[in-house]
Amino acid sequence: MAMENDSSPSLTTLFTCLKTATSPSKIKHDIVDFASNIKNIAVDDPRRIIHSLKVALAITLVSMIYYLQPFYDGMGDAGMWAILTVVVVFEYTVGATLSKGMNRGFATLLAGALGVGAESFGSLFGPTIKPIVLGLLVFLLVAAATFSRFIPNIKKKYDYGVLIFILTFSLVSVSGYRVDKIIKLAHQRFLTIIFGGATCVVISMCVFPVWAGEDLHKHIVTNLGKLASFLEGFGEEYYRVSKGDKSFLSAYKSVLNSKVTEESLANFAWWEIGHGKFRFNHPWKQYLKIGVYTRQCAYHIEALSGYLDAKNEVTSEFQITVQEPCMKMSSEVGKTLKELGNSMNLMTQPSTSAVHIENCKKAIDDLNVTLKKSMAVERDNILETIPVIAVTSILIDIIKCVEKISEAIEELSKQAHFKEPKDMTSDEAGKPHSRRRGVAIKPVDGGNDQELITIKVISDDEIPQKMDLDKSKREINQL
Amino acid sequence: MAMENDSSPSLTTLFTCLKTATSPSKIKHDIVDFASNIKNIAVDDPRRIIHSLKVALAITLVSMIYYLQPFYDGMGDAGMWAILTVVVVFEYTVGATLSKGMNRGFATLLAGALGVGAESFGSLFGPTIKPIVLGLLVFLLVAAATFSRFIPNIKKKYDYGVLIFILTFSLVSVSGYRVDKIIKLAHQRFLTIIFGGATCVVISMCVFPVWAGEDLHKHIVTNLGKLASFLEGFGEEYYRVSKGDKSFLSAYKSVLNSKVTEESLANFAWWEIGHGKFRFNHPWKQYLKIGVYTRQCAYHIEALSGYLDAKNEVTSEFQITVQEPCMKMSSEVGKTLKELGNSMNLMTQPSTSAVHIENCKKAIDDLNVTLKKSMAVERDNILETIPVIAVTSILIDIIKCVEKISEAIEELSKQAHFKEPKDMTSDEAGKPHSRRRGVAIKPVDGGNDQELITIKVISDDEIPQKMDLDKSKREINQL
């Protein structure tokens, strides 16, 4: 990610500049540049400054306690372990801190116990053979533990724990002390680790906490918004009627590579206790599913954006013929995503998104009719129609994808007990209705991605429309 | 990645099973399952076993030296630091180990010096105010250092160094010892860290080394191969004439999320000395560029693969009409990628890939002709043509992408001084020729992605063909 970020502060440039000793004005310019870049990093996410202060606070606290207590002669060994723990355990999010803290605590306990056992076992063999036995034990356990870090499930959640296990076991078993001294040392060291870890966890959770779960939630909502903005603006951009800011055209690109971020956030969220709107055991895995479909949608958008680059090309006649349904498809699918994002953001069940999906399908129907007509008329500029048809085909793929996203969010709203939307009637011109007007979107034959659009509207007064939808579906399947 | 890997050994399942105490046969079955999964991890990449043994060897060596030397009373403090260094510094690849080792060494040196300075400075204020001054200094420096970890350039290469800087500075400045004792301690500790780090680096580089650079090179070649296999097989699959193994249809999916792997490998490769076929300062950044285009190509393939899922659909008449150019486009672009992958693998300049790109363009020409003819004839099943046209449009996008890949590999072959291909004539029916028959592929107006195909064939006897190509280009641009 960093490699493609050209606005990152260029320390190297600064150093090179200082070395070659160019004119003072250039040095001044570079320093101002560097400072403004630093400022941008802070302004982008002010929580970064708070995090830095939190870490500094934790380390100062831990070290001062050991420094000030008169019964410690200087820091001693124990204080060192507390500082070491804070430095390596304190992470940006609460979940990451908890994960590292727990891993460190349990691994130290387990490895300490095994280490003492190994030491006692080694002592049975007398002083000459003992080092060989211990060396063999260390070799075998370290090799096994290192290999276990390649097992995906262990790597995901316990990688740091295994590292600490290797460290503690090696330290304890080859320490060369007698068992009673080891136990005393281990006891003291374990207490300081607990103290350091607890300081981290308390500061991380109580002083402006950064929750991985909340970040994951916002991340998914933001990504949905980025895709929505692109799709809402695509029609106007394609028909060159748009003006003003065009940043929405490239914002979606960050979604393409969001997998790693989402997985690590979900992983850390697993360790977190309930916070804000999120209970303990919130269905974080479902967020990953939504993420997969969001990325799939972004891949299609990447293909779509290729057709925007044709800057020299004039809008063809055929393109104008299908303008209305094409713009409608794009803007309605954008609205669907925006609605889904909003309902996720407010943690309410998605409601009006169903209306937009219906509109999408109506637009596809219109497109079919228009295509049939226009293809019958035009024949000379047949090659002109190809990119336009490709665009509509990709838009249909995107509608498919958005349906999957909608399905996944519907599932999430059930699992996480999202609220019913408060004000349903405002959207439908005050028309009262007794039932929630949701959509249960299910593939007809259970999981076959092929079925383009199959929507069962759960509302009695919708039956005529349902018939229309089935008809429209048949037509669409011809596509 | 792990979340989607269902074949990962299910420790949790094993534990759950042991807890619920089901029938012994089920436990046995689960254990066998677990063991076979472990075996798979080892068989997938046997270097993992070797790595585990290397780590174990390094730790055993370091700890034994301290344990056996009679003049150390037990391990003492110093030995502990050597073990700690080995545990945290020894990474899978040589580059990662070097990166961590160097970071650790320099950060310890810098932080130690600053820490001694801070301690001396604090002593000026007398024993009452000293802790406050030191606390303030630690707070400020730790906050600044923690914040610097958010700067992309620092995060990329020096993240671990900053961590160690924070640790060492805090430890030294609040240790409470007198300066002369600190210097002695720092000296001893620094030597053990150097010893631990050197052990890691030597074992990592001399015993079956795993080079990040070589891995990156192979990774890119493998990815090109995966895309090539898909495209070579796509035509047959689309026209349902393929048989046998279909794993090539999903292999490309791993390319979609390859960004993080590639960037971290390139980052580690930067630290590595020359090895095998790679000199020091090999243009690793160019690999990232190839990676970007490869992923772009994979996004288009993802869109393409959607049209394969239509299992119930019969092959339409129109589909059969364009079968020949369509299959040709797909197989030729696949061959181009395979050739490019092969030439990268052998580190020779790409040669025959140009021929395949030409064939691609001929196939596009054929497609144009066929389309013009068939569109004039057919009119009833106009809707049938849409997915077929979409497929060809995506194939054309893929050809664009592959040209960019070819360009990037051409650039790499210059930067890295790839060899000239040895046996050029074998490919062209023994026809001798004096010049390398390569292609310099450049966008006409320098960087405008819009130009579909612009190839200048650098060969005198190719001029007539060049004319044809220009004509074909004009036609293609109509698309």
Interface residues (C-beta under 8 A of the other chain):
Chain A: M1 A2 M3 N5 S8 P9 S10 L11 T12 N37 I38 I41 A42 R48 I49 H51 S52 L53 V55 A56 L57 I59 T60 S63 M64 Y66 Y67 L68 Y72 D73 G74 M75 D77 G79 M80 I83 L84 V87 V88 P131 L134 G135 V138 F139 L140 V142 A143 A144 T146 F147 F150 I151 P152 N153 I154 K155 K156 L163 I166 L167 S170 L171 V174 S175 G176 Y177 L256 N257 K259 V260 E263 A266 K285 L288 R295 Q296 Y299 H300 E302 A303 G306 D309 A310 K311 N312 N368 L371 K372 M375 A376 R379 I382 L383 E384 T385 I386 P387 I389 A390 T392 S393 I394 D397 D449 Q450 Q478 L479
Chain B: M1 A2 M3 N5 S8 P9 S10 L11 T12 N37 I38 I41 A42 R48 I49 H51 S52 L53 V55 A56 L57 I59 T60 S63 M64 Y66 Y67 L68 Y72 D73 G74 M75 D77 G79 M80 I83 L84 V87 V88 P131 L134 G135 V138 F139 L140 V142 A143 A144 T146 F147 F150 I151 P152 N153 I154 K155 K156 L163 I166 L167 S170 L171 V174 S175 G176 Y177 L256 N257 K259 V260 E263 A266 K285 L288 R295 Q296 Y299 H300 E302 A303 G306 D309 A310 K311 N312 N368 L371 K372 M375 A376 R379 I382 L383 E384 T385 I386 P387 I389 A390 T392 S393 I394 D397 D449 Q450 Q478 L479
